[in-house]
């Protein structure tokens, strides 16, 4: 976590479409997948964002 009053940014690579497809079921459930599909984002980008968003909550 960042010190109070400071922000931290991670720079991550976007998952490849093949890796995103392989990992999808271990990252999101079917309801989350539906939301990602409705976002209009490319699926690999949406899944990457979901993965790193969840990772930060752990």
Backbone atoms as SQL, in Angstrom:
CREATE TABLE atoms (id INTEGER PRIMARY KEY, chain TEXT, resi INTEGER, resn TEXT, atom TEXT, x REAL, y REAL, z REAL);
INSERT INTO atoms VALUES
  (1, 'A', 1, 'UNK', 'N', 0.833, -1.176, 0.000),
  (2, 'A', 1, 'UNK', 'CA', 0.000, 0.000, 0.000),
  (3, 'A', 1, 'UNK', 'C', 0.878, 1.239, 0.000),
  (4, 'A', 2, 'UNK', 'N', 0.322, 2.291, -0.520),
  (5, 'A', 2, 'UNK', 'CA', 1.037, 3.564, -0.575),
  (6, 'A', 2, 'UNK', 'C', 0.942, 4.283, 0.761),
  (7, 'A', 3, 'UNK', 'N', 1.953, 5.080, 1.080),
  (8, 'A', 3, 'UNK', 'CA', 1.861, 5.910, 2.282),
  (9, 'A', 3, 'UNK', 'C', 0.668, 6.861, 2.169),
  (10, 'A', 4, 'UNK', 'N', 0.105, 7.297, 3.289),
  (11, 'A', 4, 'UNK', 'CA', -1.028, 8.232, 3.239),
  (12, 'A', 4, 'UNK', 'C', -0.694, 9.465, 2.394),
  (13, 'A', 5, 'UNK', 'N', -1.656, 9.866, 1.568),
  (14, 'A', 5, 'UNK', 'CA', -1.463, 11.048, 0.738),
  (15, 'A', 5, 'UNK', 'C', -0.675, 10.814, -0.533),
  (16, 'A', 6, 'UNK', 'N', -0.276, 9.584, -0.786),
  (17, 'A', 6, 'UNK', 'CA', 0.493, 9.279, -1.992),
  (18, 'A', 6, 'UNK', 'C', -0.233, 8.212, -2.789),
  (19, 'A', 7, 'UNK', 'N', -0.078, 8.266, -4.084),
  (20, 'A', 7, 'UNK', 'CA', -0.660, 7.264, -4.969),
  (21, 'A', 7, 'UNK', 'C', 0.455, 6.429, -5.566),
  (22, 'A', 8, 'UNK', 'N', 0.111, 5.209, -5.909),
  (23, 'A', 8, 'UNK', 'CA', 1.068, 4.339, -6.586),
  (24, 'A', 8, 'UNK', 'C', 0.409, 3.802, -7.845),
  (25, 'A', 9, 'UNK', 'N', 1.169, 3.710, -8.903),
  (26, 'A', 9, 'UNK', 'CA', 0.663, 3.188, -10.159),
  (27, 'A', 9, 'UNK', 'C', 1.554, 2.037, -10.585),
  (28, 'A', 10, 'UNK', 'N', 0.928, 0.945, -10.982),
  (29, 'A', 10, 'UNK', 'CA', 1.650, -0.175, -11.563),
  (30, 'A', 10, 'UNK', 'C', 1.468, -0.107, -13.070),
  (31, 'A', 11, 'UNK', 'N', 2.482, -0.483, -13.780),
  (32, 'A', 11, 'UNK', 'CA', 2.379, -0.601, -15.229),
  (33, 'A', 11, 'UNK', 'C', 2.480, -2.083, -15.540),
  (34, 'A', 12, 'UNK', 'N', 1.446, -2.608, -16.144),
  (35, 'A', 12, 'UNK', 'CA', 1.369, -4.035, -16.440),
  (36, 'A', 12, 'UNK', 'C', 1.139, -4.229, -17.932),
  (37, 'A', 13, 'UNK', 'N', 1.552, -5.368, -18.413),
  (38, 'A', 13, 'UNK', 'CA', 1.291, -5.728, -19.810),
  (39, 'A', 13, 'UNK', 'C', -0.127, -6.283, -19.926),
  (40, 'A', 14, 'UNK', 'N', -0.763, -6.010, -21.047),
  (41, 'A', 14, 'UNK', 'CA', -2.083, -6.572, -21.324),
  (42, 'A', 14, 'UNK', 'C', -1.894, -8.041, -21.681),
  (43, 'A', 15, 'UNK', 'N', -2.763, -8.892, -21.123),
  (44, 'A', 15, 'UNK', 'CA', -2.701, -10.316, -21.443),
  (45, 'A', 15, 'UNK', 'C', -2.895, -10.508, -22.945),
  (46, 'A', 16, 'UNK', 'N', -2.201, -11.480, -23.502),
  (47, 'A', 16, 'UNK', 'CA', -2.435, -11.810, -24.908),
  (48, 'A', 16, 'UNK', 'C', -3.823, -12.440, -25.018),
  (49, 'A', 17, 'UNK', 'N', -4.447, -12.359, -26.183),
  (50, 'A', 17, 'UNK', 'CA', -5.763, -12.990, -26.331),
  (51, 'A', 17, 'UNK', 'C', -5.748, -14.481, -25.986),
  (52, 'A', 18, 'UNK', 'N', -4.688, -15.184, -26.359),
  (53, 'A', 18, 'UNK', 'CA', -4.613, -16.616, -26.062),
  (54, 'A', 18, 'UNK', 'C', -4.514, -16.872, -24.563),
  (55, 'A', 19, 'UNK', 'N', -3.671, -16.113, -23.870),
  (56, 'A', 19, 'UNK', 'CA', -3.520, -16.292, -22.428),
  (57, 'A', 19, 'UNK', 'C', -4.789, -15.869, -21.700),
  (58, 'A', 20, 'UNK', 'N', -5.419, -14.796, -22.162),
  (59, 'A', 20, 'UNK', 'CA', -6.678, -14.348, -21.553),
  (60, 'A', 20, 'UNK', 'C', -7.734, -15.445, -21.655),
  (61, 'A', 21, 'UNK', 'N', -7.848, -16.064, -22.812),
  (62, 'A', 21, 'UNK', 'CA', -8.829, -17.142, -22.992),
  (63, 'A', 21, 'UNK', 'C', -8.520, -18.326, -22.083),
  (64, 'A', 22, 'UNK', 'N', -7.246, -18.630, -21.924),
  (65, 'A', 22, 'UNK', 'CA', -6.833, -19.756, -21.082),
  (66, 'A', 22, 'UNK', 'C', -7.130, -19.500, -19.603),
  (67, 'A', 23, 'UNK', 'N', -6.945, -18.277, -19.143),
  (68, 'A', 23, 'UNK', 'CA', -7.081, -17.952, -17.722),
  (69, 'A', 23, 'UNK', 'C', -8.455, -17.428, -17.319),
  (70, 'A', 24, 'UNK', 'N', -9.293, -17.130, -18.289),
  (71, 'A', 24, 'UNK', 'CA', -10.564, -16.453, -18.028),
  (72, 'A', 24, 'UNK', 'C', -11.372, -17.072, -16.888),
  (73, 'A', 25, 'UNK', 'N', -11.579, -18.380, -16.911),
  (74, 'A', 25, 'UNK', 'CA', -12.438, -19.017, -15.901),
  (75, 'A', 25, 'UNK', 'C', -11.835, -18.984, -14.503),
  (76, 'A', 26, 'UNK', 'N', -10.532, -18.774, -14.399),
  (77, 'A', 26, 'UNK', 'CA', -9.916, -18.685, -13.069),
  (78, 'A', 26, 'UNK', 'C', -9.862, -17.240, -12.562),
  (79, 'A', 27, 'UNK', 'N', -10.209, -16.278, -13.415),
  (80, 'A', 27, 'UNK', 'CA', -10.162, -14.867, -13.026),
  (81, 'A', 27, 'UNK', 'C', -11.558, -14.316, -12.749),
  (82, 'A', 28, 'UNK', 'N', -12.524, -14.633, -13.600),
  (83, 'A', 28, 'UNK', 'CA', -13.873, -14.083, -13.451),
  (84, 'A', 28, 'UNK', 'C', -14.922, -15.187, -13.492),
  (85, 'A', 29, 'UNK', 'N', -16.052, -14.912, -12.835),
  (86, 'A', 29, 'UNK', 'CA', -17.177, -15.840, -12.916),
  (87, 'A', 29, 'UNK', 'C', -18.070, -15.430, -14.091),
  (88, 'A', 30, 'UNK', 'N', -19.152, -16.158, -14.312),
  (89, 'A', 30, 'UNK', 'CA', -19.982, -15.893, -15.493),
  (90, 'A', 30, 'UNK', 'C', -20.652, -14.515, -15.443),
  (91, 'A', 31, 'UNK', 'N', -21.062, -14.064, -14.262),
  (92, 'A', 31, 'UNK', 'CA', -21.677, -12.734, -14.143),
  (93, 'A', 31, 'UNK', 'C', -20.654, -11.643, -14.449),
  (94, 'A', 32, 'UNK', 'N', -19.436, -11.801, -13.927),
  (95, 'A', 32, 'UNK', 'CA', -18.373, -10.828, -14.203),
  (96, 'A', 32, 'UNK', 'C', -18.017, -10.832, -15.685),
  (97, 'A', 33, 'UNK', 'N', -17.997, -12.009, -16.288),
  (98, 'A', 33, 'UNK', 'CA', -17.687, -12.129, -17.718),
  (99, 'A', 33, 'UNK', 'C', -18.720, -11.380, -18.545),
  (100, 'A', 34, 'UNK', 'N', -19.994, -11.492, -18.160),
  (101, 'A', 34, 'UNK', 'CA', -21.053, -10.769, -18.872),
  (102, 'A', 34, 'UNK', 'C', -20.844, -9.260, -18.791),
  (103, 'A', 35, 'UNK', 'N', -20.454, -8.779, -17.615),
  (104, 'A', 35, 'UNK', 'CA', -20.184, -7.346, -17.454),
  (105, 'A', 35, 'UNK', 'C', -18.996, -6.908, -18.305),
  (106, 'A', 36, 'UNK', 'N', -17.956, -7.725, -18.324),
  (107, 'A', 36, 'UNK', 'CA', -16.785, -7.388, -19.141),
  (108, 'A', 36, 'UNK', 'C', -17.154, -7.353, -20.618),
  (109, 'A', 37, 'UNK', 'N', -17.960, -8.332, -21.053),
  (110, 'A', 37, 'UNK', 'CA', -18.380, -8.371, -22.459),
  (111, 'A', 37, 'UNK', 'C', -19.191, -7.130, -22.825),
  (112, 'A', 38, 'UNK', 'N', -20.011, -6.652, -21.889),
  (113, 'A', 38, 'UNK', 'CA', -20.857, -5.484, -22.142),
  (114, 'A', 38, 'UNK', 'C', -20.075, -4.167, -22.096),
  (115, 'A', 39, 'UNK', 'N', -18.838, -4.218, -21.614),
  (116, 'A', 39, 'UNK', 'CA', -18.050, -2.987, -21.468),
  (117, 'A', 39, 'UNK', 'C', -17.631, -2.384, -22.799),
  (118, 'A', 40, 'UNK', 'N', -17.582, -3.195, -23.830),
  (119, 'A', 40, 'UNK', 'CA', -17.122, -2.707, -25.125),
  (120, 'A', 40, 'UNK', 'C', -15.612, -2.726, -25.285),
  (121, 'A', 41, 'UNK', 'N', -14.905, -3.077, -24.218),
  (122, 'A', 41, 'UNK', 'CA', -13.444, -3.173, -24.287),
  (123, 'A', 41, 'UNK', 'C', -13.041, -4.472, -24.976),
  (124, 'A', 42, 'UNK', 'N', -11.884, -4.504, -25.619),
  (125, 'A', 42, 'UNK', 'CA', -11.380, -5.780, -26.130),
  (126, 'A', 42, 'UNK', 'C', -11.287, -6.774, -24.966),
  (127, 'A', 43, 'UNK', 'N', -11.653, -8.020, -25.208),
  (128, 'A', 43, 'UNK', 'CA', -11.764, -8.991, -24.118),
  (129, 'A', 43, 'UNK', 'C', -10.464, -9.177, -23.338),
  (130, 'A', 44, 'UNK', 'N', -9.328, -9.199, -24.011),
  (131, 'A', 44, 'UNK', 'CA', -8.058, -9.379, -23.299),
  (132, 'A', 44, 'UNK', 'C', -7.770, -8.188, -22.381),
  (133, 'A', 45, 'UNK', 'N', -8.081, -6.985, -22.826),
  (134, 'A', 45, 'UNK', 'CA', -7.883, -5.797, -21.996),
  (135, 'A', 45, 'UNK', 'C', -8.825, -5.825, -20.797),
  (136, 'A', 46, 'UNK', 'N', -10.095, -6.130, -21.030),
  (137, 'A', 46, 'UNK', 'CA', -11.072, -6.179, -19.939),
  (138, 'A', 46, 'UNK', 'C', -10.665, -7.215, -18.896),
  (139, 'A', 47, 'UNK', 'N', -10.212, -8.376, -19.339),
  (140, 'A', 47, 'UNK', 'CA', -9.801, -9.420, -18.402),
  (141, 'A', 47, 'UNK', 'C', -8.532, -9.014, -17.654),
  (142, 'A', 48, 'UNK', 'N', -7.619, -8.351, -18.327),
  (143, 'A', 48, 'UNK', 'CA', -6.410, -7.849, -17.664),
  (144, 'A', 48, 'UNK', 'C', -6.780, -6.876, -16.548),
  (145, 'A', 49, 'UNK', 'N', -7.683, -5.950, -16.835),
  (146, 'A', 49, 'UNK', 'CA', -8.114, -4.982, -15.825),
  (147, 'A', 49, 'UNK', 'C', -8.793, -5.677, -14.654),
  (148, 'A', 50, 'UNK', 'N', -9.626, -6.672, -14.936),
  (149, 'A', 50, 'UNK', 'CA', -10.291, -7.416, -13.864),
  (150, 'A', 50, 'UNK', 'C', -9.264, -8.143, -13.003),
  (151, 'A', 51, 'UNK', 'N', -8.288, -8.768, -13.638),
  (152, 'A', 51, 'UNK', 'CA', -7.267, -9.512, -12.901),
  (153, 'A', 51, 'UNK', 'C', -6.488, -8.601, -11.961),
  (154, 'A', 52, 'UNK', 'N', -5.990, -7.494, -12.478),
  (155, 'A', 52, 'UNK', 'CA', -5.179, -6.620, -11.639),
  (156, 'A', 52, 'UNK', 'C', -6.017, -5.876, -10.611),
  (157, 'A', 53, 'UNK', 'N', -7.276, -5.602, -10.937),
  (158, 'A', 53, 'UNK', 'CA', -8.174, -5.012, -9.948),
  (159, 'A', 53, 'UNK', 'C', -8.421, -5.947, -8.781),
  (160, 'A', 54, 'UNK', 'N', -8.625, -7.217, -9.084),
  (161, 'A', 54, 'UNK', 'CA', -8.834, -8.202, -8.019),
  (162, 'A', 54, 'UNK', 'C', -7.549, -8.428, -7.236),
  (163, 'A', 55, 'UNK', 'N', -6.433, -8.441, -7.899),
  (164, 'A', 55, 'UNK', 'CA', -5.149, -8.668, -7.232),
  (165, 'A', 55, 'UNK', 'C', -4.891, -7.599, -6.180),
  (166, 'A', 56, 'UNK', 'N', -5.272, -6.373, -6.467),
  (167, 'A', 56, 'UNK', 'CA', -5.043, -5.276, -5.526),
  (168, 'A', 56, 'UNK', 'C', -5.892, -5.406, -4.268),
  (169, 'A', 57, 'UNK', 'N', -6.980, -6.151, -4.330),
  (170, 'A', 57, 'UNK', 'CA', -7.850, -6.317, -3.162),
  (171, 'A', 57, 'UNK', 'C', -7.379, -7.431, -2.251),
  (172, 'A', 58, 'UNK', 'N', -6.464, -8.237, -2.703),
  (173, 'A', 58, 'UNK', 'CA', -6.003, -9.392, -1.908),
  (174, 'A', 58, 'UNK', 'C', -5.070, -8.935, -0.815);
